[in-house]
Amino acid sequence: MTSPYGLQGRAAVVTGATRGIGHAVARHLADAGALVCVTARDADEVRRAATGLGGIGVPGSVADPDHLRAVVELTLHEFGRIDVLVNNAATNLPYGPLMDVDPHAWREAFTVNVEAPLRLVQCAWRAWMRDHGGAVVNICTEGATHVGPRIGAYGTTKASLLHLTQQLAGELAPKVRVNSVSPGLVRTEMARFVWEPGEEEVAAGLPLGRIGEPEDVARAVVWLASDQAEWVTGADLVVDGGTRVRAAHTATAYAIHQHLRTPGTRPT
Ligand SMILES: NC(=O)c1ccc[n+]([C@@H]2O[C@H](COP(=O)([O-])OP(=O)(O)OC[C@H]3O[C@@H](n4cnc5c(N)ncnc54)[C@H](OP(=O)(O)O)[C@@H]3O)[C@@H](O)[C@H]2O)c1
């Protein structure tokens, strides 16, 4: 059956795609007929993911500009085009009150979460998208528009990524559409320290009654990357099970923030 997305034969790069949301996005893009290039730091995992998806992979950190150039070069060399970029790889460190933040860790968070997405878009724009068009989807977070305990560095980088998304959308139109997807709490390794100890409580406080699965986010990303969203740019699609509207649903305290305040809670 032909996919309704218009992604058949298109080439897509998904950063941080060996597990979690990135892997689900790469899987859904491949299922829609796209040729996928996946990245992550663990070379064995990249090989495994690329093989499983029938695509290609490039190991490395998005913090390394040479790696980003290599990703675009290999994708063009192997697939002859680069139509979709999904900036998904990120770090949720440094964790804790901002007054205790190590400036090097702060800078690293901005390098991975904000600078790398810009650099990758620059590489793809110069090599292909400026002449042929394309679609970029940045993975932000539901928390980017408000504050929370101990996640100030992460939240600040994601708020920057949200702004970057909108700025690029204006600058690169009409050739390239640039949008973001902002997930709520999703069952992945990065967020395990939040959902594993308190899933039932968090789910009970969400209007849609459960935490997210990577596939919930992947479906939104594929839609934004596809021709189905051809008149959508600069948008942020919030996929959060109703997290942002929970105040109209329940009078209980926000379980995720309660949990983040618990002594000993931290990312693994
Ligand atoms: N899970 C949630 O609740 C949630 C909520 C809101 C937003 N998000 C966002 O969703 C995105 C995906 O997160 P996730 O929860 O799916 O995380 P995850 O399950 O931990 O997966 C992260 C992926 O990124 C790779 N990665 C990490 N750092 C990298 C780097 N510097 N360079 C290249 N690849 C890197 C990891 O592989 P290696 O370790 O081998 O590099 C892995 O493939 C992130 O942007 C995150 O901020 C997640």
The ligand as an SDF file (V2000), in Angstrom:
LIG
                    3D

 48 52  0  0  0  0  0  0  0  0999 V2000
   11.6140   11.0260   27.1610 N   0  0  0  0  0  0  0  0  0  0  0  0
   10.9500   12.1160   27.5090 C   0  0  0  0  0  0  0  0  0  0  0  0
   10.1270   12.1170   28.4390 O   0  0  0  0  0  0  0  0  0  0  0  0
   11.1640   13.3850   26.7380 C   0  0  0  0  0  0  0  0  0  0  0  0
   10.3170   14.4650   27.0100 C   0  0  0  0  0  0  0  0  0  0  0  0
   10.5000   15.6480   26.3240 C   0  0  0  0  0  0  0  0  0  0  0  0
   11.4760   15.7430   25.3480 C   0  0  0  0  0  0  0  0  0  0  0  0
   12.2890   14.6680   25.0930 N   0  0  0  0  0  0  0  0  0  0  0  0
   13.3010   14.8280   24.0460 C   0  0  0  0  0  0  0  0  0  0  0  0
   13.2250   13.7270   23.1570 O   0  0  0  0  0  0  0  0  0  0  0  0
   14.5030   13.5230   22.5410 C   0  0  0  0  0  0  0  0  0  0  0  0
   14.8830   12.0570   22.6130 C   0  0  0  0  0  0  0  0  0  0  0  0
   14.9960   11.6830   23.9660 O   0  0  0  0  0  0  0  0  0  0  0  0
   14.7250   10.1970   24.4720 P   0  0  0  0  0  0  0  0  0  0  0  0
   13.9380   10.3370   25.6950 O   0  0  0  0  0  0  0  0  0  0  0  0
   14.2590    9.3490   23.3510 O   0  0  0  0  0  0  0  0  0  0  0  0
   16.2140    9.7750   24.9230 O   0  0  0  0  0  0  0  0  0  0  0  0
   16.9540    8.3530   24.9550 P   0  0  0  0  0  0  0  0  0  0  0  0
   16.0000    7.2310   24.9860 O   0  0  0  0  0  0  0  0  0  0  0  0
   17.9460    8.4870   26.0500 O   0  0  0  0  0  0  0  0  0  0  0  0
   17.7070    8.2920   23.5470 O   0  0  0  0  0  0  0  0  0  0  0  0
   18.6790    9.2540   23.2380 C   0  0  0  0  0  0  0  0  0  0  0  0
   19.3200    8.9090   21.9110 C   0  0  0  0  0  0  0  0  0  0  0  0
   20.2310    9.9620   21.5710 O   0  0  0  0  0  0  0  0  0  0  0  0
   21.5630    9.4420   21.4970 C   0  0  0  0  0  0  0  0  0  0  0  0
   22.4380   10.5160   21.9610 N   0  0  0  0  0  0  0  0  0  0  0  0
   22.5340   11.0250   23.2010 C   0  0  0  0  0  0  0  0  0  0  0  0
   23.4500   12.0050   23.2440 N   0  0  0  0  0  0  0  0  0  0  0  0
   23.9470   12.1140   21.9860 C   0  0  0  0  0  0  0  0  0  0  0  0
   24.9290   12.9330   21.3700 C   0  0  0  0  0  0  0  0  0  0  0  0
   25.6190   13.8500   22.0780 N   0  0  0  0  0  0  0  0  0  0  0  0
   25.1710   12.7820   20.0570 N   0  0  0  0  0  0  0  0  0  0  0  0
   24.4880   11.8670   19.3370 C   0  0  0  0  0  0  0  0  0  0  0  0
   23.5520   11.0600   19.8460 N   0  0  0  0  0  0  0  0  0  0  0  0
   23.2970   11.1870   21.1690 C   0  0  0  0  0  0  0  0  0  0  0  0
   21.5440    8.1580   22.3100 C   0  0  0  0  0  0  0  0  0  0  0  0
   22.5290    7.2110   21.9380 O   0  0  0  0  0  0  0  0  0  0  0  0
   24.0460    7.2730   22.5310 P   0  0  0  0  0  0  0  0  0  0  0  0
   23.9200    7.3360   24.0190 O   0  0  0  0  0  0  0  0  0  0  0  0
   24.7040    6.0330   22.0260 O   0  0  0  0  0  0  0  0  0  0  0  0
   24.6520    8.5200   21.9630 O   0  0  0  0  0  0  0  0  0  0  0  0
   20.1500    7.6440   21.9530 C   0  0  0  0  0  0  0  0  0  0  0  0
   20.1570    7.0540   20.6800 O   0  0  0  0  0  0  0  0  0  0  0  0
   15.4630   14.4680   23.2590 C   0  0  0  0  0  0  0  0  0  0  0  0
   15.6100   15.6400   22.4730 O   0  0  0  0  0  0  0  0  0  0  0  0
   14.7390   14.8110   24.5420 C   0  0  0  0  0  0  0  0  0  0  0  0
   15.1340   16.0460   25.0810 O   0  0  0  0  0  0  0  0  0  0  0  0
   12.1580   13.4890   25.7800 C   0  0  0  0  0  0  0  0  0  0  0  0
  1  2  1  0
  2  3  2  0
  2  4  1  0
  4  5  1  0
  4 48  2  0
  5  6  2  0
  6  7  1  0
  7  8  2  0
  8  9  1  0
  8 48  1  0
  9 10  1  0
  9 46  1  0
 10 11  1  0
 11 12  1  0
 11 44  1  0
 12 13  1  0
 13 14  1  0
 14 15  2  0
 14 16  1  0
 14 17  1  0
 17 18  1  0
 18 19  2  0
 18 20  1  0
 18 21  1  0
 21 22  1  0
 22 23  1  0
 23 24  1  0
 23 42  1  0
 24 25  1  0
 25 26  1  0
 25 36  1  0
 26 27  1  0
 26 35  1  0
 27 28  2  0
 28 29  1  0
 29 30  1  0
 29 35  2  0
 30 31  1  0
 30 32  2  0
 32 33  1  0
 33 34  2  0
 34 35  1  0
 36 37  1  0
 36 42  1  0
 37 38  1  0
 38 39  2  0
 38 40  1  0
 38 41  1  0
 42 43  1  0
 44 45  1  0
 44 46  1  0
 46 47  1  0
M  CHG  2   8   1  16  -1
M  END
$$$$
